[in-house]
């Protein structure tokens, strides 16, 4: 559909009188992002779900818009003043406490990977995973499960596999060193990418 046809459909059927073909073009280029009402109207004209238009949401605002929620609803649902929540969206930095973060995850139906990224917990996850693969993974499974809000049994296979991968890399490094001090480059690279390794192995984690 041409931009003009889409804009007309939104104005005629969904009450978005301000939308012009230029709006549609800007959204298409990624130069601007429709608000929740505009996205719902656009999806209605195109006969699809809002998430199909946006692709995979990445930011806090994109997740909210994909759910069709105005900022007022998210602020109220998480127990935050509206201006505080809006500032979080604008800065891209979530600063809510654990209770507010849990409410945010439920409200926006965030999968574990997006929840961790949005709430700024990737550093803590990386620390726990590094300790798990370098010591005893079983001792860290409970903490990881609690952090990402999944059942502990879901982590047994991913953490065990990652432990063996990392230990194999370190063993190979020591063998190549032939008794000298090993550089551990492979092990360091694995740790640097450990969060990605984890999400790749966790069912429904991405």
C-alpha positions as CSV (number, residue, x, y, z in Angstrom):
1,X,0.0,0.0,0.0
2,X,1.2,3.5,-0.8
3,X,1.9,5.8,2.1
4,X,-1.1,8.0,1.3
5,X,-3.4,5.0,1.3
6,X,-2.1,3.9,4.7
7,X,-2.4,7.3,6.2
8,X,-5.9,7.7,4.9
9,X,-6.9,4.4,6.3
10,X,-5.6,5.3,9.7
11,X,-7.4,8.7,9.7
12,X,-10.7,7.3,8.4
13,X,-10.9,4.2,10.6
14,X,-8.9,4.8,13.7
15,X,-9.2,8.5,14.5
16,X,-5.6,9.4,13.9
17,X,-6.4,12.7,12.1
18,X,-2.9,14.0,12.4
19,X,-1.2,11.2,10.5
20,X,0.1,12.1,7.0
21,X,2.0,10.1,4.3
22,X,5.1,11.8,5.7
23,X,4.5,10.1,9.1
24,X,4.3,6.7,7.3
25,X,7.5,7.3,5.4
26,X,9.4,8.3,8.6
27,X,8.2,5.2,10.4
28,X,9.2,3.1,7.5
29,X,12.7,4.6,7.4
30,X,13.1,4.2,11.1
31,X,13.5,8.0,11.5
32,X,10.6,8.1,13.9
33,X,8.5,5.6,16.0
34,X,4.7,5.6,16.2
35,X,3.2,5.9,19.7
36,X,1.0,3.1,21.1
37,X,-2.2,4.4,19.5
38,X,-0.6,5.1,16.2
39,X,1.0,1.7,16.1
40,X,-2.3,0.0,16.9
41,X,-4.0,2.0,14.1
42,X,-1.2,1.2,11.6
43,X,-1.5,-2.5,12.5
44,X,-5.2,-2.4,12.0
45,X,-4.9,-0.9,8.5
46,X,-2.2,-3.4,7.5
47,X,-4.2,-6.3,9.1
48,X,-1.3,-7.5,11.3
49,X,-0.1,-7.6,14.9
50,X,1.9,-4.5,16.1
51,X,4.9,-6.7,16.8
52,X,5.0,-7.7,13.1
53,X,5.5,-4.1,12.2
54,X,8.2,-3.3,14.8
55,X,10.2,-6.4,14.5
56,X,11.9,-7.5,17.8
57,X,11.6,-4.7,20.4
58,X,14.9,-3.7,22.0
59,X,14.3,-0.7,24.2
60,X,11.9,-0.1,27.1
61,X,9.9,2.3,24.9
62,X,9.7,-0.2,22.0
63,X,8.5,-2.9,24.3
64,X,5.8,-0.7,25.7
65,X,4.6,0.5,22.3
66,X,4.6,-3.1,21.0
67,X,2.2,-4.0,23.9
68,X,0.0,-1.1,22.9
69,X,0.3,0.6,26.3
70,X,0.5,4.3,27.0
71,X,3.3,5.4,29.4
72,X,0.7,6.2,32.0
73,X,-0.4,2.5,32.3
74,X,3.2,1.3,32.7
75,X,4.0,4.0,35.3
76,X,0.9,3.1,37.2
77,X,1.5,-0.7,36.9
78,X,5.0,-0.4,38.2
79,X,4.2,2.1,40.9
80,X,6.4,4.9,39.5
81,X,5.5,8.5,39.1
82,X,4.8,9.2,35.4
83,X,7.7,11.7,35.0
84,X,10.1,9.3,36.5
85,X,9.1,6.5,34.2
86,X,9.1,8.8,31.1
87,X,12.6,9.9,32.0
88,X,13.7,6.2,32.1
89,X,12.4,5.7,28.6
90,X,14.1,8.9,27.4
91,X,17.5,7.9,28.9
92,X,17.2,4.2,28.1
93,X,18.2,3.5,31.7
94,X,15.8,1.6,34.0
95,X,16.3,2.4,37.7
96,X,13.4,0.6,39.3
97,X,13.9,-1.6,42.3
98,X,13.4,-5.4,42.3
99,X,9.6,-5.2,42.9
100,X,9.1,-2.6,40.2
101,X,11.3,-4.6,37.8
102,X,9.3,-7.7,38.4
103,X,6.1,-5.8,37.7
104,X,7.6,-4.3,34.5
105,X,8.5,-7.8,33.3
106,X,4.9,-9.0,33.9
107,X,3.3,-5.9,32.4
108,X,5.3,-5.9,29.2
109,X,5.5,-9.7,29.0
110,X,9.3,-9.5,28.7
111,X,11.2,-12.7,27.9
112,X,14.1,-13.3,30.2
113,X,16.8,-12.0,27.8
114,X,15.0,-8.7,27.3
115,X,14.1,-8.4,31.0
116,X,17.8,-8.7,31.9
117,X,18.9,-6.2,29.3
118,X,16.3,-3.6,30.1
119,X,16.7,-3.8,33.8
120,X,20.5,-3.5,33.6
121,X,21.3,-6.9,35.1
122,X,23.6,-8.2,32.4
123,X,26.7,-7.5,34.5
124,X,25.4,-9.5,37.4
125,X,24.3,-12.3,35.1
126,X,27.8,-12.4,33.5
127,X,29.4,-12.6,37.0
128,X,27.2,-15.5,38.1
129,X,27.8,-17.4,34.8
130,X,31.5,-16.9,35.0
131,X,31.6,-18.3,38.5
132,X,29.4,-21.2,37.4
133,X,31.7,-22.3,34.6
134,X,34.9,-21.8,36.5
135,X,33.9,-23.5,39.7
136,X,30.8,-25.7,40.4
137,X,27.9,-24.7,38.2
138,X,25.4,-26.5,40.5
139,X,26.3,-24.0,43.3
140,X,25.2,-21.1,41.2
141,X,22.1,-22.4,39.5
142,X,19.7,-21.1,42.1
143,X,21.1,-17.6,42.0
144,X,20.9,-17.5,38.2
145,X,17.4,-18.9,38.2
146,X,16.3,-16.2,40.7
147,X,17.9,-13.5,38.7
148,X,16.2,-14.3,35.4
149,X,13.0,-15.6,36.9
150,X,13.0,-19.2,35.5
151,X,12.7,-22.6,37.2
152,X,16.1,-23.9,38.3
153,X,15.6,-27.2,36.4
154,X,15.6,-25.3,33.2
155,X,19.2,-24.3,33.8
156,X,20.7,-27.7,34.5
157,X,21.5,-28.6,30.9
158,X,22.6,-25.1,29.7
159,X,24.9,-24.6,32.7
160,X,26.4,-28.1,32.6
161,X,27.1,-27.8,28.9
162,X,28.7,-24.3,29.4
163,X,30.8,-25.6,32.3
164,X,32.2,-28.5,30.2
165,X,32.8,-26.1,27.2
166,X,34.8,-23.7,29.3
167,X,36.8,-26.4,31.1
168,X,37.6,-28.0,27.8
169,X,39.0,-24.7,26.5
170,X,41.1,-24.2,29.6
171,X,42.4,-27.8,29.5
172,X,43.3,-27.4,25.8
173,X,45.0,-24.1,26.6
174,X,47.1,-25.7,29.3
175,X,48.0,-28.6,27.0
176,X,49.2,-26.2,24.3
177,X,51.3,-24.3,26.8
178,X,53.5,-27.4,27.3
179,X,54.1,-26.5,30.9
180,X,54.6,-22.8,30.3
181,X,52.2,-20.0,31.5
182,X,49.2,-20.2,29.3
183,X,47.7,-17.1,27.8
184,X,44.1,-18.3,28.3
185,X,42.9,-16.3,25.3
186,X,40.2,-18.8,24.4
187,X,38.9,-18.9,28.0
188,X,38.9,-15.1,28.2
189,X,37.0,-14.8,24.9
190,X,34.5,-17.3,26.2
191,X,33.9,-15.4,29.4
192,X,33.6,-12.1,27.4
193,X,30.7,-13.7,25.4
194,X,29.3,-15.8,28.2
195,X,25.9,-14.1,28.4
196,X,25.4,-14.7,24.6
197,X,26.5,-18.4,25.1
198,X,23.9,-18.7,27.9
199,X,21.0,-17.2,25.9
200,X,21.8,-19.4,22.9
201,X,21.5,-22.5,25.1
202,X,18.5,-21.5,27.2
203,X,15.1,-22.6,25.7
204,X,12.9,-19.7,25.0
205,X,15.4,-17.3,26.5
206,X,15.9,-15.1,23.5
